[in-house]
Amino acid sequence: MIQGLKNFLTDERGQDLVEYSLMLVLIGTVVLIYLTGLGLNLAALLQKIGAKLELFANSTS
């Protein structure tokens, strides 16, 4: 029984899967944060463009 526990604790076959999973979660988190920031910047830019178009439309009427 003790030898079986030692074998279980020293077995590293699943270690790569755990490492790749953690790396994938980290990459996904970074991408999500980046896209959220990009979306907010894009929304602000579109609001500025809309405001300028509205001013242009009102001045030509």
One Martini backbone bead per residue (centre of mass of N, CA, C, O) as a GRO file, in nm:
protein
   61
    1MET     BB    1   0.058   0.062  -0.022
    2ILE     BB    2   0.301   0.255   0.001
    3GLN     BB    3   0.404   0.205  -0.288
    4GLY     BB    4   0.148   0.314  -0.429
    5LEU     BB    5   0.174   0.603  -0.315
    6LYS     BB    6   0.452   0.666  -0.433
    7ASN     BB    7   0.374   0.625  -0.728
    8PHE     BB    8   0.154   0.844  -0.734
    9LEU     BB    9   0.341   1.091  -0.644
   10THR     BB   10   0.565   1.037  -0.891
   11ASP     BB   11   0.361   1.073  -1.104
   12GLU     BB   12   0.380   1.274  -1.436
   13ARG     BB   13   0.157   1.239  -1.665
   14GLY     BB   14  -0.055   1.492  -1.582
   15GLN     BB   15   0.116   1.757  -1.576
   16ASP     BB   16   0.091   1.875  -1.863
   17LEU     BB   17  -0.213   1.922  -1.863
   18VAL     BB   18  -0.215   2.126  -1.634
   19GLU     BB   19  -0.022   2.333  -1.758
   20TYR     BB   20  -0.186   2.386  -2.018
   21SER     BB   21  -0.443   2.479  -1.877
   22LEU     BB   22  -0.321   2.722  -1.729
   23MET     BB   23  -0.219   2.865  -1.983
   24LEU     BB   24  -0.497   2.894  -2.119
   25VAL     BB   25  -0.625   3.067  -1.897
   26LEU     BB   26  -0.424   3.299  -1.912
   27ILE     BB   27  -0.466   3.374  -2.209
   28GLY     BB   28  -0.773   3.421  -2.189
   29THR     BB   29  -0.758   3.654  -1.986
   30VAL     BB   30  -0.589   3.849  -2.153
   31VAL     BB   31  -0.781   3.864  -2.396
   32LEU     BB   32  -1.029   3.966  -2.242
   33ILE     BB   33  -0.905   4.229  -2.140
   34TYR     BB   34  -0.827   4.344  -2.415
   35LEU     BB   35  -1.114   4.339  -2.549
   36THR     BB   36  -1.250   4.522  -2.346
   37GLY     BB   37  -1.074   4.770  -2.395
   38LEU     BB   38  -1.128   4.789  -2.699
   39GLY     BB   39  -1.436   4.826  -2.678
   40LEU     BB   40  -1.430   5.092  -2.518
   41ASN     BB   41  -1.267   5.255  -2.727
   42LEU     BB   42  -1.464   5.214  -2.963
   43ALA     BB   43  -1.711   5.343  -2.832
   44ALA     BB   44  -1.586   5.623  -2.795
   45LEU     BB   45  -1.524   5.676  -3.092
   46LEU     BB   46  -1.819   5.650  -3.198
   47GLN     BB   47  -1.931   5.882  -3.026
   48LYS     BB   48  -1.760   6.106  -3.150
   49ILE     BB   49  -1.855   6.069  -3.439
   50GLY     BB   50  -2.156   6.111  -3.383
   51ALA     BB   51  -2.133   6.399  -3.273
   52LYS     BB   52  -2.006   6.526  -3.529
   53LEU     BB   53  -2.238   6.447  -3.722
   54GLU     BB   54  -2.457   6.602  -3.572
   55LEU     BB   55  -2.331   6.882  -3.599
   56PHE     BB   56  -2.319   6.879  -3.908
   57ALA     BB   57  -2.626   6.836  -3.956
   58ASN     BB   58  -2.719   7.098  -3.798
   59SER     BB   59  -2.548   7.311  -3.969
   60THR     BB   60  -2.691   7.234  -4.261
   61SER     BB   61  -3.007   7.296  -4.182
   0.00000   0.00000   0.00000
